[in-house]
Structures are given as C-alpha cells and as structure tokens.
Amino acid sequence: MSDKIPLLVIHHLSSEHQAVLAERFDMTYAPDDAAARAAAIASRGSTFRAVLTIGVHGVSAAEMAAMPALELICCLGAGYEMVDLAAARARGIVVANGQGTNDDCVADHAFGLLIAAVRGFHRLDRLCREGVWRLSIPQPPNVSGKRLGILGMGAIGEKIARRAAGFDMPIGYHNRQPKAGSPHRYFDSVEALATWSDVLLCAAPGGPATRHLVSTRVLDALGPQGFLVNIGRGSVVDTEALAAALREGRIAGAGLDVYESEPARPESLVSLDNLIITPHVAGWSPEATQASFDRFLANADGHFSGRGVVSPVP
C-alpha cells in the first residue's frame, strides 16, 4: 500500500505540476467537471486527506462529510469564497490559501484594464482596423489625475493604489471598516465612494456579503463620465444593471476580468463597444502560477509535518 498522502485536485494544473504532485501524493485529478469530481469523491472519498481547489470551486459541507479523513483544504490564489468555512471549522479541517502569490499580477492586469477602459482601447482598436483616422474620433480622456475609488482595500487593492500613485490619482476606498494607518480617504458606503470617483475599481472578494454591491444606484452615482473596473469577483457587480448603464451611457465605460456567468460569456455585455473584457486571467502568469503552486506545497508540507500551514485562512 502506498504511504503517499491521498490528495484530490479539483482545479486544472499543467502536466508538469501534475507530475510533481503525483510524485509526492496519491493524487486523484478531477478538474472543473462536476460529474468527475462527484465520482472521485464517491469512489475514494473515505481516503482523501487533502483537497486542492480554488475559490470559485471551493468544497461544500456535503463534500466534506463524504471525506471523513479530510484534514486540509488548500486554495490556489487568495479566494476561498466557495469553501464552507463553518463546516470546515466544525470538522477541524485546516483551510489555507495562496494569499499574496499573484497579487502583483492581478494589480498589473487591473491597471491595464483601467487604462484600456478610460482610453477606450477596445473601440479605438476596432476603428483603426476599419480605417478610421483620429480626426473622426472623440478624444479619449486622460488617466492621470483621475480619482480612483477602490472597493476592497486589501493586499491587491493596496498594490493597485501604489500603481495609481504613479499616475497622480487621488485614492479613496470602501471596506467594511476603515483600514488602520491607510493614507487614503475612507468612504462609509459604496455609493458615496462611487459619487466621488472617476473610476470605481472592484477588488472585493466574492460571497453573499458582497453580492451585487455594485448596483444600479452605485452605477448612477458613478455617472456618465465614470468608469468601472472589476478584478475581484463577478458576483460583486449586477451584470444586467451594468449592461443597461453601458448601453444607455449612464457610465462611460468598463473593464472586466470577472463576470457572473463564468465560464460562459456574459451575453448581455459582449456586444457593447464601451467595454473591454478578459476571461478571468488577471491572476494568471507563469510567475504567479508557479508561486501559487509552490505555496500549496509549502502549506501541505507545513500541515503534514506538524509545523502548520504557511497561509491559513482567517
């Protein structure tokens, strides 16, 4: 019998990373397929001691109950919104994540979307390919000097703010509570932040507490000269409210890396010319992926050696 620790992987990994895990663990690989995931738990659930997942896939209470030997749930990346934390705590299961491993990558992508949305890169690219010259195109606004409102001033929000400082952008933010020591202006509601902002950038986590925080009222507060960027979770923004605001010119434009319908495209948004959208890749780069994978190994090694995980979920 193998003395390797049984591990269930329910997220896509490269063949190289799969090979590393197969050397170290008794790995069952069932990524992104609900039927394969259910079949793996049904056939081997009694053996699994660890699960590797991501925030949007998570692990449910029912799945935990079907894995009585489970000790450790690790999420690649910072998100863990679909892990049932109450069920994990009740069972004594340790939950860890990849906090900090892809923050720079997400912040870089977020600022790219911000510039692309404000400068209208999607529309300009199309017009240029159609042979339209600049004299026939309204001048796109500056990015420098715009007021940037950050919804969710965590580690990624802080890194976005540092990048914005290079563009002389005043920074405001909204969290559930003011952040001790923050030099930036705090707003006690999303609507107040949107009213102040030229660009509202969502870096908030997913889950019931943040669902549709960006609503019709918030978009109307942002106004016809305002821009929305979302690199947090798709559920933070009401998709139909955003589609209507973009169609009707009640906001100027948007840049999205996340959307509620993932992985299916957001049908009400895809035809809009004042939107630039990417398929949830803000945290993806070779460097970030390797760092996230290395963090999983460190968390697993720490747990099963008795030292403790490196980055436990609070």
Secondary structure, DSSP 8 states (H G I E B T S, - for coil): ---SEEEEE-S---HHHHHHHHHHEEEEE--S-HHHHHHHHHHHTTT--EEEEETTT-B-HHHHHT-TT--EEEEESS--TTB-HHHHHHHT-EEE--TTSSHHHHHHHHHHHHHHHHHTHHHHHHHHHTT--GGGS-----STT--EEEE--SHHHHHHHHHHHTTT--EEEE-SS--TT--SEE-SSHHHHHHH-SEEEE----SGGGTT-B-HHHHHHH-TT-EEEE-S-GGGB-HHHHHHHHHTTSSSEEEES--TTTTS--TTTTT-TTEEE--S-TT-SHHHHHHHHHHHHHHHHHHHHTS--SSB--
